[in-house]
Amino acid sequence: MNLQPLLDALDLQEDAARALADDLRTQIDGLQARLREAETHLEHLAITRTTVTGLADRIPAGPPDLPEHPDYPRILDAFHQTTGPLRAKDVCEALGHELLPKNVEGTRAKLKRLVKLGILTEAGTGNFTRKS
């Protein structure tokens, strides 16, 4: 029996298996490099998250959103044009509203809402000023 054809076939299979193993090792090396890069990126993101959350209490809060009504910006403008406190009646006049009780009370309610939002303060009963 001639073993040479069998040994030649085994050589071909060994060469193919060796080539496959070499190719897989190359792929593994590339994947390990990509894995190291991904892990480094994750570490950097974790450090960034820790830094940002550590500084969050130092970032000043932006101004609160005003309620959607055309009087609110005009009310704030009236306070920007004066240095002292204003009463609801004064603001009503600045807005050009008639000094009817319903207008004064509506304006007072808006002023109280601005106090709740932290934009104005009530310096005394009925006297409103800008928050410093």
C-alpha positions as CSV (number, residue, x, y, z in Angstrom):
1,M,0.0,0.0,0.0
2,N,1.3,3.4,-1.0
3,L,1.0,5.9,1.9
4,Q,2.4,8.9,0.0
5,P,-1.0,10.1,-1.4
6,L,-2.4,9.9,2.1
7,L,0.5,11.8,3.6
8,D,0.2,14.4,0.8
9,A,-3.5,14.9,1.7
10,L,-2.6,15.2,5.4
11,D,0.1,17.8,4.5
12,L,-2.5,19.9,2.6
13,Q,-4.9,19.7,5.5
14,E,-2.2,20.7,8.0
15,D,-1.2,23.6,5.8
16,A,-4.8,24.7,5.5
17,A,-5.3,24.4,9.3
18,R,-2.1,26.2,10.0
19,A,-3.1,29.1,7.7
20,L,-6.5,29.2,9.3
21,A,-4.9,29.3,12.8
22,D,-2.5,32.1,11.7
23,D,-5.5,34.1,10.2
24,L,-7.5,33.6,13.4
25,R,-4.5,34.7,15.6
26,T,-4.2,37.9,13.4
27,Q,-7.9,38.5,13.9
28,I,-7.6,37.9,17.6
29,D,-4.7,40.4,17.9
30,G,-6.8,43.0,16.0
31,L,-9.9,42.3,18.2
32,Q,-7.8,42.6,21.4
33,A,-6.4,46.0,20.2
34,R,-10.0,47.2,19.5
35,L,-11.1,45.8,22.9
36,R,-8.3,47.8,24.7
37,E,-9.4,50.9,22.8
38,A,-13.1,50.4,23.8
39,E,-12.2,49.8,27.4
40,T,-10.0,52.9,27.5
41,H,-12.8,54.9,26.0
42,L,-15.2,53.5,28.7
43,E,-12.8,54.5,31.4
44,H,-12.6,58.0,30.0
45,L,-16.4,58.3,29.9
46,A,-16.6,57.1,33.5
47,I,-14.1,59.8,34.5
48,T,-16.0,62.4,32.6
49,R,-19.3,61.4,34.2
50,T,-17.7,61.6,37.7
51,T,-16.3,65.0,36.9
52,V,-19.5,66.4,35.5
53,T,-21.7,65.1,38.4
54,G,-19.1,66.4,40.9
55,L,-19.3,69.9,39.3
56,A,-23.1,69.9,38.8
57,D,-23.8,71.8,42.0
58,R,-21.4,74.5,41.0
59,I,-23.1,75.2,37.7
60,P,-25.5,78.2,38.1
61,A,-29.1,77.4,37.2
62,G,-30.5,79.2,34.3
63,P,-33.5,81.5,34.7
64,P,-36.8,79.6,35.1
65,D,-39.1,79.6,32.2
66,L,-41.8,82.2,32.3
67,P,-45.4,81.1,32.1
68,E,-46.9,81.6,28.6
69,H,-48.6,84.9,28.8
70,P,-47.6,88.1,27.1
71,D,-47.8,90.1,30.4
72,Y,-44.9,88.3,32.0
73,P,-42.0,89.7,29.9
74,R,-43.7,93.2,30.2
75,I,-43.9,92.8,34.0
76,L,-40.2,92.0,34.2
77,D,-39.4,94.9,31.9
78,A,-41.3,97.2,34.4
79,F,-39.1,95.9,37.2
80,H,-35.9,96.4,35.1
81,Q,-36.9,100.1,34.6
82,T,-37.2,100.8,38.3
83,T,-34.9,100.5,41.3
84,G,-37.5,100.3,44.1
85,P,-40.4,98.0,44.9
86,L,-43.6,98.0,42.9
87,R,-47.1,97.2,44.0
88,A,-49.6,95.4,41.7
89,K,-51.3,98.7,41.0
90,D,-48.0,100.2,39.8
91,V,-47.3,97.3,37.5
92,C,-50.9,97.5,36.2
93,E,-50.3,101.1,35.2
94,A,-46.9,100.2,33.6
95,L,-48.7,97.6,31.5
96,G,-51.3,100.1,30.4
97,H,-54.2,98.2,32.1
98,E,-57.1,100.1,33.6
99,L,-57.0,100.2,37.4
100,L,-60.0,97.9,37.7
101,P,-60.0,95.5,40.7
102,K,-60.0,92.5,38.3
103,N,-56.9,93.8,36.5
104,V,-55.1,94.6,39.8
105,E,-55.9,91.2,41.2
106,G,-54.8,89.5,38.0
107,T,-51.5,91.3,38.1
108,R,-51.0,90.5,41.8
109,A,-51.6,86.8,41.0
110,K,-48.9,87.1,38.2
111,L,-46.5,88.8,40.6
112,K,-47.1,86.0,43.2
113,R,-46.4,83.4,40.5
114,L,-43.1,85.2,39.7
115,V,-42.2,85.1,43.4
116,K,-42.9,81.3,43.5
117,L,-40.6,80.9,40.4
118,G,-37.9,82.7,42.3
119,I,-37.7,85.7,39.9
120,L,-39.2,88.3,42.2
121,T,-39.4,88.6,46.0
122,E,-42.2,90.1,48.1
123,A,-40.3,92.7,50.2
124,G,-43.3,93.5,52.3
125,T,-47.0,92.8,52.0
126,G,-47.9,93.8,48.4
127,N,-44.4,95.2,47.6
128,F,-42.5,93.3,45.0
129,T,-38.9,93.6,43.9
130,R,-36.4,91.9,41.6
131,K,-34.6,89.1,43.3
132,S,-30.9,90.0,43.8
